[in-house]
Amino acid sequence: MNNSSPSSELEFAYKVRRALDERITELPESTTQRLAQARKMAIARKKPESLAFAVAPARRLAGAMSGGSSNPFDHSLGWLGRMGIAIPLLVLVLGAFGIYNMEQERRINDLADLDTAVLTDELPISAYLDHGFDSYLNKHGE
């Protein structure tokens, strides 16, 4: 039981307890005395409960000033605290919009370059539509 979880250990302890409770009347007196002594020793060795698990820190957002509420738009924050949240969000939205526009412009330029190359080529457009010509280009392009 070295790699078992605490819940499975607790479940095992309950099963043992239930089995002992069912057969307690059938056990000899010497066995019940030894079990009572083992129980007393186990209780004496039990670790004291830790208070570390009982303390929970309050959740706060980064940049939130002191106050009882964890709401970032609470009136107790003041305008400076709200700007500390609004400005980074605004920068994020504007950055995403700028990246989207740059990618769209790059895509349009790539399509324009492709159209220019097709139109300035000496081959007629019907050659590009021919499947055999496409396979010829793929075979000789390698």
Protein Blocks (a to p, Z undefined) as FASTA:
>chain_A
ZZpcfklmmmmmmmmmmmmmmmmmmpcfklmmmmmmmmmmmmmmpccddfklmpccdddd
ehiacdfbfcfkbfklommlmmmmmmmmmmmmmmmmmmmmmmmmmmmmmmmmmmmmmmmp
mbdfklmmpmklmmmmmmmmZZ
